[in-house]
Amino acid sequence: MSAVSYPRVKLSMLAAVAVILWTAIANRTVAEAQEPKGIIGSSPLYGLSGATVWINSKPLTAKQLKGKVVLVDFWTYSCINCLRAVPYIRAWADKYKDSGLVVIGVHSPEFDFEKQLPNVQRAVQKFGITYPVALDSNHSIWDAFHNEFWPAHYFIDVNGKVRHEHFGEGEYEQSERWIQELLKEGTAKTMAGDTVSVQAQGVEAAPDMSQVRSPETYIGYARAKNFASPGGIRQDMEQFYAAPEHPGLNQWGLAGKWADHEQSAQLKSAGGKIVFPFHARDLHLVLGPANDGKPVRFRVTIDGQAPGENHGVDTDAQGNGVVTEHRLYQLVRQKGSITDHVFVIEFQDAGVQAFAFTFG
């Protein structure tokens, strides 16, 4: 069903450090810890020829980029870790565009809906991305870079060689120092030593990783874990599920008539629910509307109550929201102290597709 081979890893700030030092533990959780395969010293820009489409630019080649410092950002638009890095990528692209830096966002999809050009174009516009974006729908560029992570940043000198690499969120000041170092080396000009100051909002805001005790959790059976509804998941079949009576932290379940597929579960009748006891400031859920594009209404509760001031950007204080497109929806952003809570989302319409929970 999906061209994506597993595991491919999405990294939070803590995981970006841990993957180098010991094991990778991500906000979008790592199923199996891996050592990153470094490509420092290699010249992988030839892989840009594998792009299926370009946004904001004509196709760029390794030859055209000779003499430029290049930052390649591997991202995918439903990845919360990628989205939280975007404000810094935007700021660097703007600050250093006249100093010889070229930023290229390589959009390598995780889910099938992220291969669709209109979906990526909407995301590029929504997040104010004006630098070139290469659609890597077949993961050709990903493979040329031997990449394994979202997000991943490769810092390439004027001769086309990778000089530095960074996996996951965080360490933005160090990343900008690398950009300054390569620009100074390549242009023989003095570079200002200050670094950008970013005040991100909404889903782009920095996470509170000290409070994240819930892992990324996939709904599709290919990578689903901690499923607690009685009887387990029935693959690719319509099934009436009952919510777990007393789920523990991070044990989730379905209620209602669902069909669970490799990448997602689809609701077959109105009134279905997903239950998830969690511990984090932010809760996100990747969702899509019905197959015919019809919007799906939903209502969120926290411990059986409307979220009030703890609602996310995609819900109101009563917990109401609408799924209108395939993307990440921020459903909870808590204020004050963080404790264990039971999250429930109920869908008033059939057809919704649910892909993955992420936290921050």
C-alpha angles and dihedrals in degrees: 000000000000128000090212115109115212141267102040111155136228114199134208123202094269092045092052089062095039095051089062098039103038126322132353116250112175137186081233088048123241109235092201124015114243139186110235115243104232120216099188110150095025127112107226101157090104084078091073087082086074093068113122095204137357126222123200092007147048112255111293123213136197089250093054091049094053108122093025130102106235130201112195114197117193108205144146122209100236092052111104092200090055093047092052089055095049097083090060093046089050092049094050092047090053097041097048104030091105093044097063103274121136116191118200121188109207107202105207108176127226098186127043093244089061089066091068113101097216090054092052092044090055091050093048090052095043094053095043096244110167100162120093117288121197116202107224097186093154094044090239094137090042089056093045088057092042085231123175105171147070114240104025125163125201120192111206127190130224090271092058097253125134107243101170137013134191129190123205133353128323138036089088095155091056090048091053091049088056090052091050092047093052093045092049091048094046099044102028087227127130112255124209110250098218121108130217122270113218126192102184123192137200116002090350093063117113115265127242095237093176087071100042110110097149121085130218105277125200121214097198113088096240091077105008116138136173093026107169107178111118114268097022128243120327106210118232092345133110109250138172107233129194121214114249110261099221110010118183125227110305094006107125137187147182129237124197133019112331138158111214114208134180096276104018149004119243123206113232100188135028120265098044120148143200118210122199128168104208145170116211141093094246131038121192131181126194106225140169133196126247119300091261091053094252111154119249122216121217143176127212127207132185113208088344095305135100110267095239110179089359094070121124128236091269097052135054127230090274090054096250123146144146131232105221104156142010107277147099114295121202104217103167134032109168126211122212126001119005122229138156114294138174112238120200127180118190122192119215092197134047125242104053117145118215119197115165147344121228131180141204 
